[in-house]
Amino acid sequence: MLTKRQNLMETIKGGNPDRFVKQYEYMDLIMEAPIGAMCGPGQTIKNGWGITFTWPEGQLGGFPIHDDAHKVLKDITKWREQVIAPAVETSDEAWAAAVAHANAVDRTEQFATAFVAPGIFEMTHHLMSMEDALMALYEEPEDMHDLIDYLVDYELAYAKEMISRLHPDCIFHHDDWGSQRSSFVSPAMFDEFFVPAYKKIYGYYKENGVELIVHHSDSYAANLVPAMIEMGIDIWQGVMTTNNVPELIEKYGKQISFMGDIDSGVVDFAGWTPEIIQHYTELACKECGKLYFIPGASHGLNFGCYPGVYESNDEAIDKMTKEMF
């Protein structure tokens, strides 16, 4: 029997996996790194960039507040005065828990996986709102290029510190690039602004011992897959059914793999049942097949929003392994 790590590699290389990969089982996610303040349920916090996040009680996630009183970047042409990056944490104490976790990972069984969020596109709209960020791409492209370069430089500084301490062999990187039905920007605009940024970031990780780049975007982004390949992404996690995943696997499978095809919205809700999860898992596995595909919910971490959902999804994948392998 292959290890979880070996089985993942056989799957994404078009080899001979002996079972379906169960969601995030191939990752040992190191969540203790000092990446910045994260908002929890019922909280309102201000992070190191000055962005105020709120997560209302009873909701499934948080988001920045973008009224005039809270917006960090009010004028893209003045970003150099209004956007100040926090210092990258360099103390041994701040990194101690993450280092201990990384050192404890059995890397023959799983990938020691560093978590990075938010992404570059998300940072632009966290700073100034989605509307302002999208308009700035059209109205002030030079300033947006410069702001993106500034954000990239910050992530590279963080990456240097993180790699020197954790030596991860996988990066799980968030950056939502679309809604359920479309990408937020056109492929041409994406190529201009974000592909160069991520080629620098993902290239740096790959040059420094990272074997696997897993990018989360729980959205439509089928039109951006060629860009993902150019960036160096190995697995697109969060791929929704609106992307026609079987078609993507057929067209691009030898260059990139796809993790998802089970939309969280239809399985991860208060009234979920094992039968509902089994239905959508069976559809995904039978339509997408055994290679270049990892079944799982589109949600961007190794748990569900409602208790029992993630574990039930694992059980449903086990059933499909028994049926199809």
C-alpha positions, 0 to 999 in steps of 0.5 A: 500500500502506498503512503499518502504522499506516494499515492498523491504523487502517483495521482498527479503524475498519471501513474498508478495510485491504489486509491483515491486521495482523501481530501487533504490527507496528504498534507500535514498543515502547519498552522502555527506560523506567525503569518498575521492576525486571523479573525475568528467567529464572533470577532472583529480584529485589526491586522498588521496592515491596518485592515479591519476584519469582522466575522459575525456570529453565525456566519461561515467566515469573515471579511474586511470592513470597507466603509470610509472609517476603516478602509486602509487605502482610500486613493490608489495614487497615494498607496505609498503613503497609505499602505505600510507593510508590517514587519516579518516576524523573525524571533525564535519565540514567534516561530517555535511552535511552527518549527516544532510542528514541522520537525515532527512531520513524517515526510515519508507519509505526508507533505510538511505544508506551510499555509499562506493567506491571503493572496496577492489579489485578495490583498489588493481588495482587502486594502481598498475594497473589491470595487476600488481594486477592480477599477484601479486595474483599469484606471491606474494600472501603473500604481496597481503594478507598483502596489502588487510588486510591494505585496510580492516583495513582502511575501518573498521576505516572509517566504525567506524567513519561513523556508529557513525555519520550516523547510516545507515541501508543500505550500498551500496558498490561498487567493480567490480569483473568481465567483462561482460563475466567472473570474474576477478579471479577464485572462488578459488582465490576469496575465498582465497583473498577477501572473508575473507576481505569482511566477516570482512567488511560486518560483521562489518556493520551488527554487528553495526546496518546495516540491508541491504548490497547491493553490486554493481558489474556490471559484470558477477559474477555468479560463485561468488554468493556462496561467496557473500552469505558467505560474507553477501551480501543481494542484488547483484546490477548490475547483467548483463544478461550474468549471466542468472539471472532467473537461479540464482534466482531459485538456490539462491533466498532464500539466496540473491536477484538480482538487474538489468538484464537490461544491461545499454549498451543497454538502456543508450546511446545517441539514447535511446528511451522509446520503447527500455527501455520498451522492455528490462524491460519487458524481465527482469520482465517476465523472473525473476519474482516478488520475489528476483528480483529488475528490473533496469539498471546495472549502479551503481547509481540512475541516467542514463548516458544520460538524461531521461533514469533512469526516463523512466526505472522507467516508464517501471517498473510501466507498468510491475507492472500494468501488472503482479501484 
